[in-house]
Amino acid sequence: MTSCQGDPVALVTGSSSGFGLLTCIELALRGFVVIAGIRRMETAGKLKDAAEQAGVNARVHIVQLDVTREDEVKRTAAYIKNQHGRLDVLVNNAGTAYGGFIEDVPAEVWQEQMNTNFHGMVRVTQAVLPLMREQRKGRIIQMSSISGRIGFPGYGPYAASKFAVEGFSECLALETEPFGIDVVMVEPGAYGTPIWDKGFTQMSTAPGSPYQTMLDKVLAFSQKSAQQGGDPQEVARMVAHIACKKRPAFRYALPRSTRLTLGAKAALPGRLFQRMMASVLRRS
């Protein structure tokens, strides 16, 4: 296991479950002081138990952080500066997953999806950039998704938010490089984390929707992918590895199936790739 030098500080958003929880533990094991942002403090039990079991509870500090609330974001940034005087790594992990067919998804669902996955990420990034810029170093790890590179039917709201994260991050990387701040994208494919239970399993169409048949196929595909997905611990270990790596790449896609799919999109003509994706859906 690789450890970082010194006593670095990391902020991880969306830490109550899934990739966020596992990433907090992995970073603490590598010597980080971890500020674990959680939207509702009553959900902190799983993280506390995991930290105690791993023997890192003294290194994991839980704070209330709803990334959609400007006051909580600013309070967290001020707490980090006042208590620790430094922030070495930000992991923008907080997110939700809403699905549905574009014609059927209400406007408020689109707004909620973007407010958490995109605008919330922007709020947190803006809040911590002054400290990273003043210290002339820092790393921002963006938890994106294969859905930030490839659109799939029924994933419109989620994919739109992650495509936005990808474009934002490309701009951010160029803007912050002169100040010693590094930006890295992590693009997981199918992993069985609670985000899917909270979002895509609640997909529905309007009564009599012409998309119902396709929705059934999308749900079957999504559930199968989540069940056969890799171990989420793999993603957490990758994030911790990136946090400590001297010169990481800009993008990391995992597992292998995700890299193959992204390679196919890059190599094939656009219409041919679309037909290939449609064929996968029809077989589900």
N, C-alpha and C positions, 0 to 999 in steps of 0.2 A: 504494500500500500504506500502510495506516494503522499508525503506530507508537505504542506507549505511552510516556508520559513517565517519566523516571527510569530506574531499573534494576530493574524489577519481577521477582519470583520466582514461578514456577509449578511446581506438582507435577502430573504427569500419570501416572496409573496405567495399567497394561496397555499399555506403550509399545513392545513388541517388534515389533508389526506393525499393520496396519489403521489405523483411525482414530487410535489412540494414537500410533503412529510419525509419521504425517503431521501430527498436531496439535503434537507436539514441535517439528518443523521449522518449522511456520508461526509458532508462538509465538516461537521463537528469532529468526526473521527479523524479527519485530516488536519485538525488543529485550529479550525476557524472558531471564532465567537460568532454564533449564528443568531441573528435577529429574525425570528419567525413570525411573519405577519399572518394573522388569522382574522377573517371577517367577523365571526361570532365566537366569543371567548368560551361559550358553553360547549364548543366542539373541540376544545384543546386536549381532551383526555387522551386520544389516540397518540398524539405527538408526545405528550408527557410520558406515557407508558413506554413508547418506543425509545425515547431518549434515556429513560432510566434503565431499560433493558440493555441498551448499548453502552451504558456507563458514561454518557456524555451530557447528562441533565444539567450539569453546572455550566455547560457551554451553550446551551440552547435557551434563549430568552424570548418568551412569547409576548407579542404586542398585538393589540387590536388594530387591525388595518383592513378596512374596506376600501379597495382601490377606486371605487366610484365616489368616495367622499373626500373632498379636497381638504377638509380640516384634519381628518385622520392621517392623510398622506403627509401633510406639512408637519403634524405633530411627531410622526415617526421619524422624519428626516431630522427634525430638531433634536429629538432624543438621541439619535445616533451621533450627531455632531457633539452634543453636550456631554454624553456619557463615555464616548469612545474616541472622539476626535478624528475618526478616520472611517472610510468605507472602501474596502478593497474590491468587493464583488457584489453586484446586484443581480439576482436571478428573477426576472420578470416571468413568473409562473402562473399567477392568478388567472383563472379563466373559467368560462362556462361553455357548454356546447348545446346550441339549439339547432334543430333540423326541421325539415319540412320543405314542401315544394314552393317555389318562389311565389307563384300566384296565390297560394293559400296562406302564407305566413303574414300575420298582422304586422302593421307598422311598429307597434310597441315592442314586439319581439326583436325586430331588427335593431331598434334603438338600444334595447337592453343588452343584446349581444355585443354591439360595438362599444357600448359604454364600459363594459367590463374588460373585454379582450383587447380593445384598442385604446380607447380614451383613458381607461384606468392605467394601462401600461405607460401611456404618455405622461400622465400625472406623476407617477412614481419616478420615472426617468428624469423629468424636469426638476423634481424636488431634490434629487441627490446629485445632479450634475455639478452644481456649484462646489460642493465639497470635493468631489473627485477632481474637478478642474483645479481647485486651489492646491490640492496635494500632488497634482501633475501625474496622477496614475489612477488606474481603476479598470475594472472589467465588467461589462454588462452582458449577461447571458440571456438571450431571448428564447423563451420556450415557444417555438412556432409549431409546425405540424406539416406532414405531407400535404395536408389540405391547404397549406399556404403556397403550394407549388402546383397542385393539381385539383381541379374542380370535379365534383362528383354529384350526380342528381340527389336531391334531398339534403345536401350539405350546404346549401347556399348561404345562410347566415354565418355559420361557423367558418366556411372557406373565405367569405368576404372579409371577415375580421382578421384571419390569419394572413391573407394576401396583403392586407393593409399593414400588418406587423412587418412583413418582409420588406415592403417598399420603405417604410419608416426606418428600418434598421440599416438598409443600404445607405440612406442619407445620413443617418446618425454616425455610422462608422467613419465617413469622410469628414464630417464636421468635428468629431472629437479626437481624431488621430493626432492632430498637432498638440493636443494637451495631454498626451500619454494615456488616453482612455481607449480601451479596446472593446469591440463589439463582436459577439459570436452568436450565430444562430444554431439552435438545436431543433431538428425536424423529425420527431418520432412518427412512425406509422402506427399500426394497430397494436395497442397495449391495453390490457384489461385493467383500467383504472376507473374509479367511481364517476368520473366526468361523463362517461357514456350512460351510466344508469340514471344520472340526473338530467340528461338532455335528450339524446337520440331515442331512448326507449319511450319518450313521451311524444314522439312525432305523431301528428294526426293530420287528416285532410278535412276539408269542409264536406258536409253531407252531399253525396252525389258527385264528388269531385272526379274529374276525368283522370286524375293521377293516382287513384286508389290502388290499382293493380301494380303500378310501378313502385308505389310506396311499400307495398307488401314485400316486393323483391329487395328494395333498399334495406328495409328492416332486417330481413333474413340475412343479407350480406353483412350488415353492420354487426349483428349479434354473433355471426360465425367468426368474423374477423376479430372481435373482442375476445371471444372464447379461445381462439387459436393464437392470439397475440403473444408477444414475448413477455418476459419477466420485467415489470416496471423498474426493478432494481438496476437493470442494465442501463436505463436512461439516467437514473440518479448517479450511478458511478461515472458515467460519461460526463455529466455536468461537473462533478467534483474534480474529475481529471482535467477538464478544461479550465476550471478555476485555478488550478495549480500549474498548468502548462505554461512554459515561457513564451512560446510563439504558436498559439493554436491556429487552426484554419478558420475561415470565416463561417463555413457551414459544416454541420455534422448531421447526416441522415442515418437513421437506424430504425429497425434492424436491416439485414441484408435485402429483404424483399422490397423495402422502401427505396433503397439505392437502385435496385434493378428497375423499379417502376419509373423513377425519376430519369434513369438512363434511357429507358425506352421513349419517354416523352421528348427528351432532348434529341434523340436520333431519328425518330419517325416523323413523317409529315403530319401536320396537325389533324387533318381529317381521318387519317389512318389510325392515329392514336385514339381519337374519339370512338371510332368503330370498335377498336379493341376493348376499350373500357365498357362500351355498351354490351359487347358480347359477354364480358365477365358478369355483368349485372343480370343478363338474361339467363345465365347458367346457375344463378344463386337460388 
